[in-house]
């Protein structure tokens, strides 16, 4: 129970090779996911910039209230 058998390690290595290795479609997909995460983080960092001031109320809105 404490350690994995040889078959467990072979399966883990095969899955890692499929996901991250070679020029396969899965590795390209993982690269696209990484680019998406990177652009998402960049988008969150851009939201920290100060926003423009909201427009002031017009005089017509003041008369209604």
PQR file with spaces between the fields and no chain letter, atoms N, CA, C, O and H, PARSE charges and radii, in Angstrom:
ATOM       1  N    UNK     1       0.815   -1.188    0.000 -0.4000 1.5000
ATOM       2  CA   UNK     1       0.000    0.000    0.000 -0.0000 2.0000
ATOM       3  C    UNK     1       0.864    1.260    0.000  0.5500 1.7000
ATOM       4  O    UNK     1       0.416    2.318   -0.443 -0.5500 1.4000
ATOM       5  N    UNK     2       2.072    1.159    0.482 -0.4000 1.5000
ATOM       6  CA   UNK     2       2.936    2.323    0.590 -0.0000 2.0000
ATOM       7  C    UNK     2       3.592    2.729   -0.720  0.5500 1.7000
ATOM       8  O    UNK     2       3.840    3.915   -0.939 -0.5500 1.4000
ATOM       9  H    UNK     2       2.436    0.300    0.842  0.4000 1.0000
ATOM      10  N    UNK     3       3.879    1.774   -1.594 -0.4000 1.5000
ATOM      11  CA   UNK     3       4.541    2.124   -2.856 -0.0000 2.0000
ATOM      12  C    UNK     3       3.736    1.570   -4.023  0.5500 1.7000
ATOM      13  O    UNK     3       2.920    0.661   -3.869 -0.5500 1.4000
ATOM      14  H    UNK     3       3.678    0.811   -1.416  0.4000 1.0000
ATOM      15  N    UNK     4       3.988    2.140   -5.184 -0.4000 1.5000
ATOM      16  CA   UNK     4       3.279    1.715   -6.385 -0.0000 2.0000
ATOM      17  C    UNK     4       4.064    0.609   -7.078  0.5500 1.7000
ATOM      18  O    UNK     4       5.288    0.539   -6.968 -0.5500 1.4000
ATOM      19  H    UNK     4       4.650    2.879   -5.310  0.4000 1.0000
ATOM      20  N    UNK     5       3.355   -0.244   -7.784 -0.4000 1.5000
ATOM      21  CA   UNK     5       4.005   -1.319   -8.529 -0.0000 2.0000
ATOM      22  C    UNK     5       4.551   -0.767   -9.845  0.5500 1.7000
ATOM      23  O    UNK     5       4.344    0.397  -10.189 -0.5500 1.4000
ATOM      24  H    UNK     5       2.360   -0.187   -7.873  0.4000 1.0000
ATOM      25  N    UNK     6       5.235   -1.614  -10.547 -0.4000 1.5000
ATOM      26  CA   UNK     6       5.814   -1.246  -11.840 -0.0000 2.0000
ATOM      27  C    UNK     6       4.725   -0.833  -12.819  0.5500 1.7000
ATOM      28  O    UNK     6       4.923    0.103  -13.594 -0.5500 1.4000
ATOM      29  H    UNK     6       5.404   -2.559  -10.267  0.4000 1.0000
ATOM      30  N    UNK     7       3.576   -1.510  -12.804 -0.4000 1.5000
ATOM      31  CA   UNK     7       2.481   -1.188  -13.724 -0.0000 2.0000
ATOM      32  C    UNK     7       1.906    0.186  -13.448  0.5500 1.7000
ATOM      33  O    UNK     7       1.555    0.908  -14.382 -0.5500 1.4000
ATOM      34  H    UNK     7       3.415   -2.270  -12.175  0.4000 1.0000
ATOM      35  N    UNK     8       1.806    0.557  -12.194 -0.4000 1.5000
ATOM      36  CA   UNK     8       1.312    1.889  -11.862 -0.0000 2.0000
ATOM      37  C    UNK     8       2.223    2.970  -12.438  0.5500 1.7000
ATOM      38  O    UNK     8       1.750    3.946  -13.021 -0.5500 1.4000
ATOM      39  H    UNK     8       2.091   -0.029  -11.436  0.4000 1.0000
ATOM      40  N    UNK     9       3.535    2.789  -12.269 -0.4000 1.5000
ATOM      41  CA   UNK     9       4.488    3.784  -12.772 -0.0000 2.0000
ATOM      42  C    UNK     9       4.460    3.859  -14.295  0.5500 1.7000
ATOM      43  O    UNK     9       4.569    4.946  -14.862 -0.5500 1.4000
ATOM      44  H    UNK     9       3.919    1.997  -11.795  0.4000 1.0000
ATOM      45  N    UNK    10       4.316    2.717  -14.963 -0.4000 1.5000
ATOM      46  CA   UNK    10       4.247    2.719  -16.426 -0.0000 2.0000
ATOM      47  C    UNK    10       3.009    3.457  -16.923  0.5500 1.7000
ATOM      48  O    UNK    10       3.076    4.190  -17.910 -0.5500 1.4000
ATOM      49  H    UNK    10       4.227    1.834  -14.503  0.4000 1.0000
ATOM      50  N    UNK    11       1.893    3.268  -16.253 -0.4000 1.5000
ATOM      51  CA   UNK    11       0.666    3.974  -16.641 -0.0000 2.0000
ATOM      52  C    UNK    11       0.808    5.472  -16.410  0.5500 1.7000
ATOM      53  O    UNK    11       0.400    6.265  -17.257 -0.5500 1.4000
ATOM      54  H    UNK    11       1.838    2.672  -15.452  0.4000 1.0000
ATOM      55  N    UNK    12       1.381    5.873  -15.275 -0.4000 1.5000
ATOM      56  CA   UNK    12       1.578    7.293  -14.983 -0.0000 2.0000
ATOM      57  C    UNK    12       2.507    7.923  -16.010  0.5500 1.7000
ATOM      58  O    UNK    12       2.235    9.021  -16.494 -0.5500 1.4000
ATOM      59  H    UNK    12       1.713    5.228  -14.586  0.4000 1.0000
ATOM      60  N    UNK    13       3.582    7.256  -16.344 -0.4000 1.5000
ATOM      61  CA   UNK    13       4.531    7.783  -17.339 -0.0000 2.0000
ATOM      62  C    UNK    13       3.863    7.895  -18.712  0.5500 1.7000
ATOM      63  O    UNK    13       4.092    8.866  -19.432 -0.5500 1.4000
ATOM      64  H    UNK    13       3.803    6.364  -15.951  0.4000 1.0000
ATOM      65  N    UNK    14       3.044    6.916  -19.075 -0.4000 1.5000
ATOM      66  CA   UNK    14       2.348    6.961  -20.369 -0.0000 2.0000
ATOM      67  C    UNK    14       1.376    8.134  -20.424  0.5500 1.7000
ATOM      68  O    UNK    14       1.294    8.813  -21.447 -0.5500 1.4000
ATOM      69  H    UNK    14       2.858    6.127  -18.489  0.4000 1.0000
ATOM      70  N    UNK    15       0.638    8.386  -19.345 -0.4000 1.5000
ATOM      71  CA   UNK    15      -0.316    9.498  -19.322 -0.0000 2.0000
ATOM      72  C    UNK    15       0.415   10.832  -19.410  0.5500 1.7000
ATOM      73  O    UNK    15      -0.007   11.726  -20.143 -0.5500 1.4000
ATOM      74  H    UNK    15       0.705    7.834  -18.514  0.4000 1.0000
ATOM      75  N    UNK    16       1.503   10.968  -18.667 -0.4000 1.5000
ATOM      76  CA   UNK    16       2.276   12.213  -18.713 -0.0000 2.0000
ATOM      77  C    UNK    16       2.863   12.414  -20.105  0.5500 1.7000
ATOM      78  O    UNK    16       2.862   13.535  -20.615 -0.5500 1.4000
ATOM      79  H    UNK    16       1.846   10.242  -18.071  0.4000 1.0000
ATOM      80  N    UNK    17       3.358   11.365  -20.718 -0.4000 1.5000
ATOM      81  CA   UNK    17       3.915   11.471  -22.073 -0.0000 2.0000
ATOM      82  C    UNK    17       2.839   11.877  -23.074  0.5500 1.7000
ATOM      83  O    UNK    17       3.105   12.664  -23.983 -0.5500 1.4000
ATOM      84  H    UNK    17       3.360   10.455  -20.303  0.4000 1.0000
ATOM      85  N    UNK    18       1.629   11.350  -22.917 -0.4000 1.5000
ATOM      86  CA   UNK    18       0.542   11.721  -23.833 -0.0000 2.0000
ATOM      87  C    UNK    18       0.138   13.184  -23.664  0.5500 1.7000
ATOM      88  O    UNK    18      -0.134   13.873  -24.647 -0.5500 1.4000
ATOM      89  H    UNK    18       1.413   10.711  -22.179  0.4000 1.0000
ATOM      90  N    UNK    19       0.100   13.651  -22.432 -0.4000 1.5000
ATOM      91  CA   UNK    19      -0.359   15.009  -22.188 -0.0000 2.0000
ATOM      92  C    UNK    19       0.683   16.062  -22.542  0.5500 1.7000
ATOM      93  O    UNK    19       0.344   17.096  -23.118 -0.5500 1.4000
ATOM      94  H    UNK    19       0.321   13.091  -21.633  0.4000 1.0000
ATOM      95  N    UNK    20       1.936   15.817  -22.210 -0.4000 1.5000
ATOM      96  CA   UNK    20       2.941   16.868  -22.330 -0.0000 2.0000
ATOM      97  C    UNK    20       4.035   16.599  -23.348  0.5500 1.7000
ATOM      98  O    UNK    20       4.797   17.512  -23.665 -0.5500 1.4000
ATOM      99  H    UNK    20       2.212   14.977  -21.742  0.4000 1.0000
ATOM     100  N    UNK    21       4.144   15.420  -23.859 -0.4000 1.5000
ATOM     101  CA   UNK    21       5.282   15.108  -24.719 -0.0000 2.0000
ATOM     102  C    UNK    21       4.938   15.085  -26.187  0.5500 1.7000
ATOM     103  O    UNK    21       3.773   15.015  -26.579 -0.5500 1.4000
ATOM     104  H    UNK    21       3.525   14.678  -23.601  0.4000 1.0000
ATOM     105  N    UNK    22       5.987   15.146  -26.991 -0.4000 1.5000
ATOM     106  CA   UNK    22       5.845   14.970  -28.425 -0.0000 2.0000
ATOM     107  C    UNK    22       5.115   16.091  -29.130  0.5500 1.7000
ATOM     108  O    UNK    22       4.941   17.182  -28.586 -0.5500 1.4000
ATOM     109  H    UNK    22       6.933   15.203  -26.673  0.4000 1.0000
ATOM     110  N    UNK    23       4.689   15.807  -30.352 -0.4000 1.5000
ATOM     111  CA   UNK    23       3.975   16.771  -31.183 -0.0000 2.0000
ATOM     112  C    UNK    23       2.531   16.352  -31.379  0.5500 1.7000
ATOM     113  O    UNK    23       1.928   16.666  -32.405 -0.5500 1.4000
ATOM     114  H    UNK    23       4.830   14.921  -30.794  0.4000 1.0000
ATOM     115  N    UNK    24       1.975   15.654  -30.416 -0.4000 1.5000
ATOM     116  CA   UNK    24       0.614   15.160  -30.547 -0.0000 2.0000
ATOM     117  C    UNK    24      -0.424   16.242  -30.353  0.5500 1.7000
ATOM     118  O    UNK    24      -0.116   17.347  -29.906 -0.5500 1.4000
ATOM     119  H    UNK    24       2.465   15.399  -29.583  0.4000 1.0000
ATOM     120  N    UNK    25      -1.628   15.921  -30.687 -0.4000 1.5000
ATOM     121  CA   UNK    25      -2.730   16.878  -30.557 -0.0000 2.0000
ATOM     122  C    UNK    25      -3.008   17.225  -29.097  0.5500 1.7000
ATOM     123  O    UNK    25      -3.419   18.344  -28.791 -0.5500 1.4000
ATOM     124  H    UNK    25      -1.878   15.023  -31.050  0.4000 1.0000
ATOM     125  N    UNK    26      -2.785   16.274  -28.200 -0.4000 1.5000
ATOM     126  CA   UNK    26      -3.043   16.535  -26.786 -0.0000 2.0000
ATOM     127  C    UNK    26      -2.033   17.543  -26.248  0.5500 1.7000
ATOM     128  O    UNK    26      -2.399   18.422  -25.468 -0.5500 1.4000
ATOM     129  H    UNK    26      -2.451   15.365  -28.448  0.4000 1.0000
ATOM     130  N    UNK    27      -0.769   17.432  -26.652 -0.4000 1.5000
ATOM     131  CA   UNK    27       0.223   18.389  -26.171 -0.0000 2.0000
ATOM     132  C    UNK    27      -0.063   19.794  -26.720  0.5500 1.7000
ATOM     133  O    UNK    27       0.162   20.786  -26.027 -0.5500 1.4000
ATOM     134  H    UNK    27      -0.471   16.719  -27.287  0.4000 1.0000
ATOM     135  N    UNK    28      -0.555   19.880  -27.953 -0.4000 1.5000
ATOM     136  CA   UNK    28      -0.950   21.188  -28.499 -0.0000 2.0000
ATOM     137  C    UNK    28      -2.138   21.755  -27.725  0.5500 1.7000
ATOM     138  O    UNK    28      -2.209   22.956  -27.463 -0.5500 1.4000
ATOM     139  H    UNK    28      -0.738   19.073  -28.516  0.4000 1.0000
ATOM     140  N    UNK    29      -3.060   20.878  -27.369 -0.4000 1.5000
ATOM     141  CA   UNK    29      -4.216   21.306  -26.587 -0.0000 2.0000
ATOM     142  C    UNK    29      -3.780   21.833  -25.221  0.5500 1.7000
ATOM     143  O    UNK    29      -4.295   22.851  -24.758 -0.5500 1.4000
ATOM     144  H    UNK    29      -3.002   19.903  -27.582  0.4000 1.0000
ATOM     145  N    UNK    30      -2.851   21.161  -24.585 -0.4000 1.5000
ATOM     146  CA   UNK    30      -2.352   21.612  -23.281 -0.0000 2.0000
ATOM     147  C    UNK    30      -1.639   22.953  -23.431  0.5500 1.7000
ATOM     148  O    UNK    30      -1.734   23.798  -22.541 -0.5500 1.4000
ATOM     149  H    UNK    30      -2.432   20.334  -24.962  0.4000 1.0000
ATOM     150  N    UNK    31      -0.930   23.164  -24.533 -0.4000 1.5000
ATOM     151  CA   UNK    31      -0.289   24.452  -24.788 -0.0000 2.0000
ATOM     152  C    UNK    31      -1.319   25.556  -24.963  0.5500 1.7000
ATOM     153  O    UNK    31      -1.123   26.671  -24.481 -0.5500 1.4000
ATOM     154  H    UNK    31      -0.853   22.478  -25.256  0.4000 1.0000
ATOM     155  N    UNK    32      -2.415   25.254  -25.649 -0.4000 1.5000
ATOM     156  CA   UNK    32      -3.488   26.234  -25.820 -0.0000 2.0000
ATOM     157  C    UNK    32      -4.145   26.570  -24.487  0.5500 1.7000
ATOM     158  O    UNK    32      -4.501   27.723  -24.244 -0.5500 1.4000
ATOM     159  H    UNK    32      -2.575   24.348  -26.041  0.4000 1.0000
ATOM     160  N    UNK    33      -4.306   25.579  -23.627 -0.4000 1.5000
ATOM     161  CA   UNK    33      -4.872   25.825  -22.295 -0.0000 2.0000
ATOM     162  C    UNK    33      -3.949   26.734  -21.502  0.5500 1.7000
ATOM     163  O    UNK    33      -4.414   27.644  -20.815 -0.5500 1.4000
ATOM     164  H    UNK    33      -4.017   24.642  -23.825  0.4000 1.0000
ATOM     165  N    UNK    34      -2.646   26.498  -21.589 -0.4000 1.5000
ATOM     166  CA   UNK    34      -1.681   27.336  -20.881 -0.0000 2.0000
ATOM     167  C    UNK    34      -1.723   28.771  -21.386  0.5500 1.7000
ATOM     168  O    UNK    34      -1.638   29.708  -20.592 -0.5500 1.4000
ATOM     169  H    UNK    34      -2.268   25.760  -22.147  0.4000 1.0000
ATOM     170  N    UNK    35      -1.855   28.955  -22.705 -0.4000 1.5000
ATOM     171  CA   UNK    35      -1.964   30.311  -23.259 -0.0000 2.0000
ATOM     172  C    UNK    35      -3.241   30.991  -22.781  0.5500 1.7000
ATOM     173  O    UNK    35      -3.238   32.190  -22.503 -0.5500 1.4000
ATOM     174  H    UNK    35      -1.924   28.193  -23.350  0.4000 1.0000
ATOM     175  N    UNK    36      -4.321   30.243  -22.683 -0.4000 1.5000
ATOM     176  CA   UNK    36      -5.582   30.798  -22.200 -0.0000 2.0000
ATOM     177  C    UNK    36      -5.485   31.247  -20.754  0.5500 1.7000
ATOM     178  O    UNK    36      -5.992   32.309  -20.394 -0.5500 1.4000
ATOM     179  H    UNK    36      -4.324   29.269  -22.909  0.4000 1.0000
ATOM     180  N    UNK    37      -4.837   30.445  -19.928 -0.4000 1.5000
ATOM     181  CA   UNK    37      -4.666   30.808  -18.520 -0.0000 2.0000
ATOM     182  C    UNK    37      -3.791   32.043  -18.399  0.5500 1.7000
ATOM     183  O    UNK    37      -4.055   32.919  -17.576 -0.5500 1.4000
ATOM     184  H    UNK    37      -4.425   29.583  -20.221  0.4000 1.0000
ATOM     185  N    UNK    38      -2.749   32.112  -19.219 -0.4000 1.5000
ATOM     186  CA   UNK    38      -1.845   33.253  -19.176 -0.0000 2.0000
ATOM     187  C    UNK    38      -2.564   34.538  -19.591  0.5500 1.7000
ATOM     188  O    UNK    38      -2.372   35.582  -18.966 -0.5500 1.4000
ATOM     189  H    UNK    38      -2.535   31.400  -19.888  0.4000 1.0000
ATOM     190  N    UNK    39      -3.386   34.472  -20.634 -0.4000 1.5000
ATOM     191  CA   UNK    39      -4.110   35.670  -21.065 -0.0000 2.0000
ATOM     192  C    UNK    39      -5.195   36.047  -20.054  0.5500 1.7000
ATOM     193  O    UNK    39      -5.497   37.228  -19.888 -0.5500 1.4000
ATOM     194  H    UNK    39      -3.542   33.624  -21.141  0.4000 1.0000
ATOM     195  N    UNK    40      -5.780   35.060  -19.380 -0.4000 1.5000
ATOM     196  CA   UNK    40      -6.760   35.343  -18.335 -0.0000 2.0000
ATOM     197  C    UNK    40      -6.106   36.092  -17.176  0.5500 1.7000
ATOM     198  O    UNK    40      -6.668   37.060  -16.662 -0.5500 1.4000
ATOM     199  H    UNK    40      -5.535   34.100  -19.516  0.4000 1.0000
ATOM     200  N    UNK    41      -4.925   35.647  -16.767 -0.4000 1.5000
ATOM     201  CA   UNK    41      -4.209   36.332  -15.686 -0.0000 2.0000
ATOM     202  C    UNK    41      -3.834   37.745  -16.109  0.5500 1.7000
ATOM     203  O    UNK    41      -3.906   38.674  -15.304 -0.5500 1.4000
ATOM     204  H    UNK    41      -4.468   34.861  -17.184  0.4000 1.0000
ATOM     205  N    UNK    42      -3.433   37.914  -17.365 -0.4000 1.5000
ATOM     206  CA   UNK    42      -3.093   39.248  -17.865 -0.0000 2.0000
ATOM     207  C    UNK    42      -4.327   40.140  -17.858  0.5500 1.7000
ATOM     208  O    UNK    42      -4.233   41.321  -17.526 -0.5500 1.4000
ATOM     209  H    UNK    42      -3.374   37.160  -18.019  0.4000 1.0000
ATOM     210  N    UNK    43      -5.469   39.597  -18.216 -0.4000 1.5000
ATOM     211  CA   UNK    43      -6.718   40.351  -18.192 -0.0000 2.0000
ATOM     212  C    UNK    43      -7.096   40.779  -16.786  0.5500 1.7000
ATOM     213  O    UNK    43      -7.598   41.885  -16.582 -0.5500 1.4000
ATOM     214  H    UNK    43      -5.545   38.637  -18.487  0.4000 1.0000
ATOM     215  N    UNK    44      -6.857   39.905  -15.811 -0.4000 1.5000
ATOM     216  CA   UNK    44      -7.140   40.273  -14.421 -0.0000 2.0000
ATOM     217  C    UNK    44      -6.210   41.381  -13.951  0.5500 1.7000
ATOM     218  O    UNK    44      -6.625   42.264  -13.201 -0.5500 1.4000
ATOM     219  H    UNK    44      -6.449   39.007  -15.976  0.4000 1.0000
ATOM     220  N    UNK    45      -4.956   41.340  -14.384 -0.4000 1.5000
ATOM     221  CA   UNK    45      -3.999   42.376  -13.995 -0.0000 2.0000
ATOM     222  C    UNK    45      -4.362   43.712  -14.639  0.5500 1.7000
ATOM     223  O    UNK    45      -4.141   44.762  -14.036 -0.5500 1.4000
ATOM     224  H    UNK    45      -4.618   40.623  -14.993  0.4000 1.0000
ATOM     225  N    UNK    46      -4.914   43.692  -15.853 -0.4000 1.5000
ATOM     226  CA   UNK    46      -5.306   44.927  -16.528 -0.0000 2.0000
ATOM     227  C    UNK    46      -6.511   45.572  -15.868  0.5500 1.7000
ATOM     228  O    UNK    46      -6.702   46.781  -15.994 -0.5500 1.4000
ATOM     229  H    UNK    46      -5.093   42.838  -16.343  0.4000 1.0000
ATOM     230  N    UNK    47      -7.333   44.792  -15.163 -0.4000 1.5000
ATOM     231  CA   UNK    47      -8.503   45.345  -14.484 -0.0000 2.0000
ATOM     232  C    UNK    47      -8.122   46.212  -13.290  0.5500 1.7000
ATOM     233  O    UNK    47      -8.955   46.970  -12.792 -0.5500 1.4000
ATOM     234  H    UNK    47      -7.177   43.810  -15.061  0.4000 1.0000
ATOM     235  N    UNK    48      -6.890   46.115  -12.826 -0.4000 1.5000
ATOM     236  CA   UNK    48      -6.451   46.901  -11.679 -0.0000 2.0000
ATOM     237  C    UNK    48      -6.180   48.359  -12.034  0.5500 1.7000
ATOM     238  O    UNK    48      -6.012   49.194  -11.145 -0.5500 1.4000
ATOM     239  H    UNK    48      -6.214   45.499  -13.231  0.4000 1.0000
ATOM     240  N    UNK    49      -6.136   48.669  -13.327 -0.4000 1.5000
ATOM     241  CA   UNK    49      -5.879   50.050  -13.727 -0.0000 2.0000
ATOM     242  C    UNK    49      -7.099   50.909  -13.391  0.5500 1.7000
ATOM     243  O    UNK    49      -8.227   50.421  -13.453 -0.5500 1.4000
ATOM     244  H    UNK    49      -6.272   47.991  -14.049  0.4000 1.0000
ATOM     245  N    UNK    50      -6.889   52.191  -13.033 -0.4000 1.5000
ATOM     246  CA   UNK    50      -8.022   53.040  -12.648 -0.0000 2.0000
ATOM     247  C    UNK    50      -8.972   53.275  -13.817  0.5500 1.7000
ATOM     248  O    UNK    50      -8.548   53.420  -14.963 -0.5500 1.4000
ATOM     249  H    UNK    50      -5.973   52.587  -12.983  0.4000 1.0000
ATOM     250  N    UNK    51     -10.240   53.309  -13.507 -0.4000 1.5000
ATOM     251  CA   UNK    51     -11.276   53.514  -14.507 -0.0000 2.0000
ATOM     252  C    UNK    51     -11.533   55.011  -14.677  0.5500 1.7000
ATOM     253  O    UNK    51     -11.159   55.814  -13.822 -0.5500 1.4000
ATOM     254  H    UNK    51     -10.584   53.191  -12.576  0.4000 1.0000
ATOM     255  N    UNK    52     -12.169   55.374  -15.781 -0.4000 1.5000
ATOM     256  CA   UNK    52     -12.532   56.765  -16.025 -0.0000 2.0000
ATOM     257  C    UNK    52     -13.644   57.165  -15.061  0.5500 1.7000
ATOM     258  O    UNK    52     -14.432   56.322  -14.634 -0.5500 1.4000
ATOM     259  H    UNK    52     -12.473   54.722  -16.476  0.4000 1.0000
ATOM     260  N    UNK    53     -13.708   58.462  -14.715 -0.4000 1.5000
ATOM     261  CA   UNK    53     -14.743   58.930  -13.807 -0.0000 2.0000
ATOM     262  C    UNK    53     -16.116   58.789  -14.456  0.5500 1.7000
ATOM     263  O    UNK    53     -16.255   59.021  -15.657 -0.5500 1.4000
ATOM     264  H    UNK    53     -13.067   59.147  -15.062  0.4000 1.0000
ATOM     265  N    UNK    54     -17.132   58.412  -13.680 -0.4000 1.5000
ATOM     266  CA   UNK    54     -18.484   58.353  -14.253 -0.0000 2.0000
ATOM     267  C    UNK    54     -18.988   59.759  -14.557  0.5500 1.7000
ATOM     268  O    UNK    54     -18.592   60.732  -13.914 -0.5500 1.4000
ATOM     269  H    UNK    54     -17.019   58.224  -12.704  0.4000 1.0000
ATOM     270  N    UNK    55     -19.860   59.843  -15.541 -0.4000 1.5000
ATOM     271  CA   UNK    55     -20.406   61.133  -15.938 -0.0000 2.0000
ATOM     272  C    UNK    55     -21.271   61.704  -14.829  0.5500 1.7000
ATOM     273  O    UNK    55     -21.944   60.965  -14.111 -0.5500 1.4000
ATOM     274  H    UNK    55     -20.181   59.054  -16.063  0.4000 1.0000
ATOM     275  N    UNK    56     -21.251   63.019  -14.694 -0.4000 1.5000
ATOM     276  CA   UNK    56     -22.072   63.666  -13.671 -0.0000 2.0000
ATOM     277  C    UNK    56     -23.530   63.696  -14.126  0.5500 1.7000
ATOM     278  O    UNK    56     -23.819   63.596  -15.318 -0.5500 1.4000
ATOM     279  H    UNK    56     -20.705   63.620  -15.277  0.4000 1.0000
ATOM     280  N    UNK    57     -24.442   63.834  -13.170 -0.4000 1.5000
ATOM     281  CA   UNK    57     -25.857   63.896  -13.489 -0.0000 2.0000
ATOM     282  C    UNK    57     -26.142   65.185  -14.241  0.5500 1.7000
ATOM     283  O    UNK    57     -25.544   66.229  -13.980 -0.5500 1.4000
ATOM     284  H    UNK    57     -24.207   63.916  -12.201  0.4000 1.0000
ATOM     285  N    UNK    58     -27.061   65.085  -15.166 -0.4000 1.5000
ATOM     286  CA   UNK    58     -27.460   66.302  -15.892 -0.0000 2.0000
ATOM     287  C    UNK    58     -28.434   67.079  -15.035  0.5500 1.7000
ATOM     288  O    UNK    58     -28.971   66.544  -14.065 -0.5500 1.4000
ATOM     289  H    UNK    58     -27.547   64.237  -15.378  0.4000 1.0000
ATOM     290  N    UNK    59     -28.667   68.320  -15.374 -0.4000 1.5000
ATOM     291  CA   UNK    59     -29.576   69.155  -14.604 -0.0000 2.0000
ATOM     292  C    UNK    59     -31.025   68.685  -14.707  0.5500 1.7000
ATOM     293  O    UNK    59     -31.823   68.952  -13.808 -0.5500 1.4000
ATOM     294  H    UNK    59     -28.231   68.754  -16.162  0.4000 1.0000
ATOM     295  N    UNK    60     -31.376   67.988  -15.791 -0.4000 1.5000
ATOM     296  CA   UNK    60     -32.749   67.485  -15.951 -0.0000 2.0000
ATOM     297  C    UNK    60     -33.010   66.372  -14.945  0.5500 1.7000
ATOM     298  O    UNK    60     -34.127   66.251  -14.441 -0.5500 1.4000
ATOM     299  H    UNK    60     -30.728   67.771  -16.521  0.4000 1.0000
ATOM     300  N    UNK    61     -32.010   65.564  -14.644 -0.4000 1.5000
ATOM     301  CA   UNK    61     -32.187   64.505  -13.675 -0.0000 2.0000
ATOM     302  C    UNK    61     -32.320   65.067  -12.262  0.5500 1.7000
ATOM     303  O    UNK    61     -33.012   64.483  -11.428 -0.5500 1.4000
ATOM     304  H    UNK    61     -31.103   65.663  -15.053  0.4000 1.0000
ATOM     305  N    UNK    62     -31.663   66.200  -11.983 -0.4000 1.5000
ATOM     306  CA   UNK    62     -31.761   66.821  -10.679 -0.0000 2.0000
ATOM     307  C    UNK    62     -33.167   67.376  -10.448  0.5500 1.7000
ATOM     308  O    UNK    62     -33.659   67.328   -9.320 -0.5500 1.4000
ATOM     309  H    UNK    62     -31.101   66.675  -12.661  0.4000 1.0000
ATOM     310  N    UNK    63     -33.815   67.893  -11.465 -0.4000 1.5000
ATOM     311  CA   UNK    63     -35.143   68.468  -11.338 -0.0000 2.0000
ATOM     312  C    UNK    63     -36.196   67.400  -11.065  0.5500 1.7000
ATOM     313  O    UNK    63     -37.180   67.652  -10.369 -0.5500 1.4000
ATOM     314  H    UNK    63     -33.416   67.932  -12.381  0.4000 1.0000
ATOM     315  N    UNK    64     -35.983   66.192  -11.621 -0.4000 1.5000
ATOM     316  CA   UNK    64     -36.928   65.105  -11.457 -0.0000 2.0000
ATOM     317  C    UNK    64     -36.890   64.588  -10.013  0.5500 1.7000
ATOM     318  O    UNK    64     -37.933   64.253   -9.451 -0.5500 1.4000
ATOM     319  H    UNK    64     -35.184   65.987  -12.186  0.4000 1.0000
ATOM     320  N    UNK    65     -35.751   64.526   -9.439 -0.4000 1.5000
ATOM     321  CA   UNK    65     -35.588   63.949   -8.107 -0.0000 2.0000
ATOM     322  C    UNK    65     -36.022   64.835   -7.023  0.5500 1.7000
ATOM     323  O    UNK    65     -35.936   64.465   -5.852 -0.5500 1.4000
ATOM     324  H    UNK    65     -34.905   64.798   -9.896  0.4000 1.0000
